[in-house]
Structure formats: structure tokens, C-alpha cells
């Protein structure tokens, strides 16, 4: 993301890196609450996060294939790098 924001004690990169754990319910109640607060206040994370969560959900609904695990791993790596996995470029917060 172009602008790293701090909301609810979380930086954008932290939120995007933990999205799949949030989706899976693997975060503590406190962590999930802080993440939801950050997403509510950060349009860039909310937009990119919604797109990524949609992609991950779609991948998880697909029949078990080795490709799905590889694609999810690449999505997570791209999230950690702060980029847009659809375009292979850095995401921007308008």
C-alpha cells in the first residue's frame, strides 16, 4: 500500500498479513476486534482486504487441487509484500 496507516494499533501491513487467519477464526477476540476496527477506518485495507478475502473463499470452495494451495500461498506472499495480487503491482490507497 502506498500509505501505511496506523488504526486500532495495527499498521496496514499487519492487517493484510493476518487476513486469512481472521477469516479462519484463528485470531483472538481482541485481535479480531482490532482488525475489524482498522478495516472500518481504512478504505484501502477494506477494499483490498475484501477482494483478497473473496479470492481466498473462492479458492477454498474449489475442489482439492494442488494448484489451489499454490495460489493461496502466492496470495499470502503478495499480501505480506503489500501488493495487489490481481495485477502483480503495488496497491494504492486513493
Protein Blocks (a to p, Z undefined) as FASTA:
>chain_A
ZZdcdeehiafklmmmmmmmmmnopacfklmmmmmmmmmmmmklmmmmmmmmmmmmmmmm
pccdfklmmmmmmmmmmmmnopafknopacddZZ
